Amino acid sequence: MGLPDFQDILYFKANGVMPIKRRKMPSTKPLMSKPLKKTIAFLLYPDFQSLDCVGPLDALHIVNQWYPDSYRILLISLDGKSVESESHLKMQVDKNGQWQGKIDTLIVPGGRGARKLCDDKVYQQWLTHKASKVRRLVSVCTGVFFLGAAGLVNGKTITTHWAHAAEFAQRFPKVKLNSDAIYLQQNHIYTSAGITSGIDLALKLIEEDFDKKTSIKVARQLVVYFHRPGHQAQFSAPLAFQEKAHTGFDDLSDYMLQNLHKKMDVAILADFCNMSHRNFQRKFKAHFQTTPINYLKNLRLEQARQWLEESQLSIEKIAERAGFDSTSGFRRAFLQRFDVSPQQYSRLFGLIKNDSSIPL
């Protein structure tokens, strides 16, 4: 029996019959009132790093699944032919370099080919022409070598994969290099560090186009750490320490980790290293480009983040074990470092049952 129209309802009422309740029909409205419909183009070339392209591409594709046609994603090679990555992944392209359509965001992945081809005048001319027309110019990993060779980042501060930072600095002395950051933005140019940081940068672009909530949802779908802030170091604190450790500091990081719950200051750390307090601070800062106390704070935060992911400890207990004086102090420090509160982070990536009394 079909749903009653207006005349049926009058009949039912006149004859004392209960009318059939109309079901609420599913909304046919789009998920967004104003679809973005932005064209995101990837410049591909021989021996590109496949994850530099596929990581950001999949993040954008997930958005399209929720908000259809928000992004038009195109793969471009200058000759219009399919391109093979470093790992021999062959990708068909949509357009060649002669295509004159409007590009909102141009993404240049890195790879071995970037360091070989960046001096090619054809690539330089094409990028220079496109850079003046796009809203955002993005490089992932060593893709920034193309931007450097074209003179597009002269005088700007960029980042790239730590392993190729020295080479970049030598080849492009007019560019300011921050090899520690995950990604950086200067005006309409965005650069990112190695490989998976391209996903972090893609999440930043999504947040700009939509909002933080959408960016978080994409991160969860990809099962990646929620949108690391761009200024966060490429290495974790313990890994960075191990990379630079030398005689006199070899065991210090382990000592700190084993005693995070205790109060530690410069005097205690210097005594552990058998150094005078002044000499310890001077050598530590010279070697690690940070103070012992700042390093200790970062170590506490990274260990706390790991506990949020892997343990069932309460947030109060994690704050205590990580050596923070109070839960509120831990929350402020965590929020400042990771751009998300401990409670939000644990809800997204952790196993713990959170205390609802702690504010977001």
C-alpha positions as CSV (number, residue, x, y, z in Angstrom):
1,M,0.0,0.0,0.0
2,G,1.4,3.4,-1.0
3,L,1.8,6.4,1.3
4,P,-1.4,8.5,1.6
5,D,-1.7,11.8,-0.1
6,F,-3.5,14.9,1.3
7,Q,-7.0,13.7,0.3
8,D,-6.4,10.3,1.9
9,I,-5.5,11.9,5.2
10,L,-8.7,14.0,5.2
11,Y,-10.7,10.7,4.6
12,F,-8.9,8.9,7.4
13,K,-9.6,11.8,9.8
14,A,-13.3,12.0,8.8
15,N,-13.8,8.3,9.4
16,G,-11.9,8.0,12.6
17,V,-9.1,6.0,11.1
18,M,-5.5,6.6,12.1
19,P,-3.5,7.8,9.1
20,I,-0.3,6.1,8.1
21,K,2.7,8.0,9.3
22,R,4.9,9.2,6.5
23,R,8.4,7.9,6.6
24,K,11.2,10.4,6.6
25,M,12.8,9.8,3.2
26,P,16.6,9.8,2.9
27,S,17.9,13.2,2.0
28,T,19.1,13.6,-1.6
29,K,21.1,16.7,-0.8
30,P,24.8,16.5,-1.4
31,L,27.1,16.0,1.6
32,M,28.4,19.5,0.9
33,S,26.4,22.5,-0.1
34,K,29.3,23.9,-2.2
35,P,31.4,21.2,-3.7
36,L,35.0,22.4,-4.2
37,K,35.6,20.9,-7.6
38,K,39.3,21.8,-7.4
39,T,41.8,20.3,-9.9
40,I,44.8,18.7,-8.2
41,A,47.5,17.7,-10.6
42,F,50.5,15.5,-10.0
43,L,53.6,16.0,-12.2
44,L,55.1,12.6,-12.9
45,Y,58.5,11.8,-14.5
46,P,60.7,8.8,-14.8
47,D,62.0,7.4,-11.5
48,F,59.7,9.3,-9.3
49,Q,59.0,7.9,-5.7
50,S,55.7,6.2,-6.0
51,L,54.6,6.8,-2.4
52,D,55.2,10.5,-2.8
53,C,52.4,10.5,-5.3
54,V,50.1,7.6,-4.1
55,G,50.1,8.7,-0.5
56,P,48.7,12.2,-1.0
57,L,46.5,10.9,-3.9
58,D,44.8,8.4,-1.8
59,A,44.2,11.0,1.0
60,L,42.4,13.2,-1.6
61,H,40.5,10.2,-3.0
62,I,39.1,9.4,0.4
63,V,37.7,13.0,0.5
64,N,36.1,12.4,-2.9
65,Q,34.4,9.3,-1.6
66,W,32.7,11.3,1.1
67,Y,32.2,14.5,-0.9
68,P,31.9,13.5,-4.5
69,D,33.7,15.5,-7.1
70,S,35.3,17.8,-4.6
71,Y,38.7,17.1,-6.2
72,R,39.4,16.4,-9.8
73,I,42.7,14.5,-9.6
74,L,44.9,14.4,-12.7
75,L,48.3,12.7,-13.4
76,I,50.4,14.7,-15.9
77,S,53.6,13.8,-17.7
78,L,55.2,16.3,-20.1
79,D,55.0,13.9,-23.1
80,G,51.7,12.4,-22.1
81,K,53.2,8.9,-21.9
82,S,52.9,6.4,-19.0
83,V,55.6,6.8,-16.4
84,E,57.6,4.2,-14.3
85,S,58.5,4.9,-10.7
86,E,61.8,4.0,-8.9
87,S,60.0,0.8,-7.8
88,H,58.9,0.0,-11.3
89,L,55.3,0.9,-10.7
90,K,53.9,2.0,-14.1
91,M,51.3,4.7,-14.0
92,Q,49.0,5.9,-16.8
93,V,48.6,9.7,-17.0
94,D,45.6,11.8,-17.9
95,K,47.2,14.7,-19.6
96,N,50.4,15.9,-21.2
97,G,52.3,19.1,-20.5
98,Q,50.5,20.9,-23.3
99,W,47.1,20.7,-21.5
100,Q,45.9,24.2,-20.7
101,G,43.2,23.5,-18.2
102,K,43.1,25.3,-14.8
103,I,45.1,23.7,-12.0
104,D,44.3,24.7,-8.4
105,T,47.1,22.7,-6.7
106,L,50.2,21.3,-8.5
107,I,52.0,18.5,-6.6
108,V,55.6,17.5,-7.5
109,P,56.6,14.2,-6.0
110,G,60.3,13.4,-5.2
111,G,62.5,10.5,-6.3
112,R,65.8,9.7,-7.9
113,G,64.5,11.2,-11.2
114,A,64.0,14.6,-9.5
115,R,67.7,15.0,-8.8
116,K,68.6,13.9,-12.3
117,L,66.0,15.9,-14.3
118,C,65.7,19.1,-12.3
119,D,68.3,20.8,-14.5
120,D,66.3,20.0,-17.6
121,K,65.2,23.3,-19.1
122,V,61.9,21.8,-20.4
123,Y,60.9,21.0,-16.8
124,Q,62.1,24.3,-15.5
125,Q,60.1,26.3,-18.1
126,W,57.0,24.3,-17.6
127,L,57.1,24.6,-13.8
128,T,57.9,28.3,-13.9
129,H,54.9,28.9,-16.2
130,K,52.5,26.8,-14.0
131,A,53.8,28.2,-10.7
132,S,52.4,31.6,-11.6
133,K,49.0,30.3,-12.3
134,V,48.2,27.8,-9.5
135,R,46.8,28.6,-6.1
136,R,49.2,26.1,-4.4
137,L,52.5,24.7,-5.5
138,V,53.5,21.6,-3.5
139,S,56.6,19.5,-3.4
140,V,57.0,16.2,-1.6
141,C,60.4,15.0,-0.5
142,T,63.1,15.7,-3.2
143,G,60.5,17.1,-5.6
144,V,61.7,20.5,-4.3
145,F,64.9,20.0,-6.4
146,F,62.7,20.9,-9.4
147,L,61.5,24.0,-7.6
148,G,65.1,24.9,-6.6
149,A,66.4,24.5,-10.2
150,A,63.6,26.7,-11.5
151,G,64.4,29.4,-9.0
152,L,60.9,29.2,-7.5
153,V,62.1,29.0,-3.9
154,N,65.1,31.4,-3.9
155,G,65.0,33.3,-0.6
156,K,62.4,31.0,0.8
157,T,62.7,28.5,3.6
158,I,62.0,24.9,2.5
159,T,62.4,21.4,3.8
160,T,63.2,18.1,2.1
161,H,64.3,14.6,3.0
162,W,67.0,14.7,5.6
163,A,69.3,12.4,3.6
164,H,69.4,14.8,0.6
165,A,69.5,18.1,2.6
166,A,73.2,18.6,2.2
167,E,73.1,18.0,-1.5
168,F,70.2,20.5,-1.9
169,A,72.0,23.1,0.2
170,Q,75.1,22.7,-2.0
171,R,73.2,22.9,-5.3
172,F,70.9,25.8,-4.3
173,P,72.7,28.2,-2.0
174,K,70.1,30.9,-2.4
175,V,67.4,28.8,-0.7
176,K,67.1,28.6,3.1
177,L,66.9,25.0,4.2
178,N,65.2,23.7,7.4
179,S,66.0,20.0,7.1
180,D,64.3,19.2,10.5
181,A,60.7,20.1,9.6
182,I,58.0,17.7,8.3
183,Y,56.5,20.3,6.0
184,L,56.7,24.1,5.6
185,Q,54.5,26.7,3.9
186,Q,55.7,30.0,2.5
187,N,53.0,32.0,0.7
188,H,51.5,29.6,-1.9
189,I,54.5,27.2,-1.9
190,Y,54.5,24.1,0.3
191,T,57.4,21.7,0.8
192,S,57.6,18.5,2.7
193,A,60.2,16.0,4.0
194,G,60.6,12.4,3.0
195,I,58.0,10.2,1.6
196,T,55.2,9.6,4.2
197,S,55.4,13.3,5.2
198,G,53.6,13.9,1.9
199,I,50.5,12.4,3.6
200,D,50.9,14.8,6.5
201,L,51.0,17.7,4.0
202,A,48.0,16.3,2.1
203,L,46.1,16.3,5.4
204,K,47.1,20.0,5.9
205,L,45.7,20.8,2.4
206,I,42.5,19.0,3.2
207,E,42.1,20.9,6.5
208,E,42.6,24.1,4.5
209,D,39.9,23.2,2.0
210,F,37.4,21.7,4.5
211,D,38.1,21.7,8.2
212,K,40.1,19.9,10.9
213,K,37.4,17.3,11.5
214,T,37.6,16.1,7.9
215,S,41.4,16.0,8.1
216,I,41.1,13.8,11.2
217,K,38.6,11.5,9.5
218,V,41.0,11.0,6.6
219,A,43.9,10.3,8.9
220,R,41.9,7.6,10.7
221,Q,40.8,6.1,7.4
222,L,44.5,5.9,6.3
223,V,45.5,4.6,9.8
224,V,48.2,7.3,10.2
225,Y,49.1,9.5,13.0
226,F,46.7,12.5,13.1
227,H,48.1,15.4,11.1
228,R,51.6,15.9,12.6
229,P,52.3,19.7,12.8
230,G,54.7,20.8,10.1
231,H,57.3,22.1,12.5
232,Q,57.6,18.7,14.2
233,A,61.0,17.1,13.7
234,Q,61.5,14.4,11.1
235,F,63.0,12.1,13.7
236,S,61.6,11.2,17.1
237,A,63.7,12.6,20.0
238,P,65.3,9.2,20.9
239,L,66.1,8.4,17.3
240,A,67.6,11.9,16.7
241,F,69.7,11.4,19.8
242,Q,71.0,8.0,18.7
243,E,71.9,9.5,15.3
244,K,74.2,12.1,16.9
245,A,75.3,10.4,20.1
246,H,79.0,10.2,20.9
247,T,81.2,9.4,23.8
248,G,80.0,11.2,26.9
249,F,76.3,11.1,25.9
250,D,75.9,7.5,24.7
251,D,73.8,6.3,27.6
252,L,72.0,9.5,28.5
253,S,68.9,9.0,26.5
254,D,68.3,5.6,28.0
255,Y,68.9,7.0,31.5
256,M,66.3,9.7,30.8
257,L,63.7,7.2,29.5
258,Q,64.2,4.9,32.5
259,N,63.7,7.8,34.9
260,L,61.0,9.9,33.3
261,H,58.8,9.6,36.4
262,K,61.5,11.3,38.5
263,K,62.4,14.9,38.7
264,M,65.5,15.6,36.5
265,D,67.4,18.8,36.1
266,V,70.7,19.9,34.5
267,A,72.6,19.1,37.6
268,I,71.4,15.5,37.7
269,L,72.0,15.0,34.0
270,A,75.5,16.5,34.1
271,D,76.4,14.4,37.1
272,F,75.3,11.3,35.2
273,C,77.7,12.3,32.3
274,N,80.5,13.1,34.7
275,M,80.7,16.7,33.5
276,S,80.5,20.1,35.1
277,H,77.1,21.7,34.8
278,R,78.3,24.5,32.6
279,N,80.4,22.2,30.3
280,F,77.5,19.7,30.0
281,Q,75.0,22.4,28.9
282,R,77.5,23.9,26.4
283,K,78.4,20.6,24.8
284,F,74.9,19.3,24.8
285,K,73.5,22.4,23.0
286,A,76.4,22.4,20.5
287,H,75.9,18.8,19.6
288,F,72.1,18.5,19.6
289,Q,71.0,22.1,18.8
290,T,68.7,22.2,21.8
291,T,69.0,22.5,25.5
292,P,68.9,19.4,27.8
293,I,65.6,20.6,29.4
294,N,63.9,21.0,26.0
295,Y,65.1,17.6,24.9
296,L,63.9,16.1,28.1
297,K,60.5,17.7,27.6
298,N,60.2,16.3,24.1
299,L,61.2,12.9,25.4
300,R,58.5,13.0,28.0
301,L,55.9,14.0,25.4
302,E,56.9,11.3,22.9
303,Q,56.8,8.6,25.5
304,A,53.4,9.8,26.7
305,R,52.2,9.7,23.1
306,Q,53.3,6.1,22.8
307,W,51.5,5.2,26.1
308,L,48.4,6.9,24.8
309,E,48.5,4.6,21.7
310,E,49.6,1.3,23.3
311,S,48.5,1.2,26.9
312,Q,45.3,1.3,29.0
313,L,46.7,3.8,31.5
314,S,44.5,6.7,32.4
315,I,45.6,10.2,31.2
316,E,46.4,11.2,34.8
317,K,48.6,8.1,35.2
318,I,50.4,8.8,31.9
319,A,51.0,12.4,33.0
320,E,52.5,11.2,36.2
321,R,54.7,8.4,34.7
322,A,56.0,10.9,32.0
323,G,57.1,13.2,34.8
324,F,54.6,16.1,34.5
325,D,53.7,17.9,37.7
326,S,50.0,17.9,36.8
327,T,47.5,16.6,34.2
328,S,46.6,20.1,33.1
329,G,50.3,20.9,32.5
330,F,50.7,17.7,30.5
331,R,47.6,18.6,28.5
332,R,49.0,22.1,27.6
333,A,52.4,20.7,26.6
334,F,50.9,17.9,24.5
335,L,48.5,20.3,22.8
336,Q,51.3,22.7,22.0
337,R,53.6,20.0,20.6
338,F,51.1,17.8,18.7
339,D,48.2,20.2,17.9
340,V,45.7,17.9,19.6
341,S,44.9,17.2,23.2
342,P,45.8,13.9,24.9
343,Q,42.1,13.0,25.2
344,Q,41.5,13.6,21.5
345,Y,44.6,11.7,20.5
346,S,43.7,8.7,22.6
347,R,40.2,8.6,21.2
348,L,41.6,8.5,17.7
349,F,44.5,6.2,18.1
350,G,44.6,4.7,21.6
351,L,43.2,1.8,23.5
352,I,42.4,3.6,26.8
353,K,39.0,4.4,28.2
354,N,39.1,8.1,28.8
355,D,38.0,9.9,31.9
356,S,35.1,12.2,30.8
357,S,36.0,14.6,33.6
358,I,39.1,15.8,31.7
359,P,38.1,18.6,29.3
360,L,38.9,18.4,25.6
